[in-house]
Amino acid sequence: SVYIFQTLGAEPAGRIISGILELIFAVLLLYRPTMIYGAIGSLGIITGAILSHFFVLGTEGLENVHAFGGAGEFEIKGLQQDDSNNDT
């Protein structure tokens, strides 16, 4: 994570502030009256992370990952499932 925040020009303050905010939003998620604030804050944190990867850090290494659109269905090329142990 140090490399990521150095690339973004926010090391070490960005990393520390990001961690503190993530902790605060996680705690807000646990208490029903503040749950919506925790959810919105968490959504903001993950949106910032995704956008910084797409526009600043790059997506190197994702060329072998393909989503199929199902509930969490994806494939990483080069990995094969070994079906030889199935006793059917």
ABEGO torsion letter per residue (X at the ends): XAAAAAAAGAOAAAAAAAAAAAAAAAAAAABAAAAAAAAAAAAAAAAAAAAAAAAAAEABGAAABBBAGBBGBBBBBGBBBBAAABBX
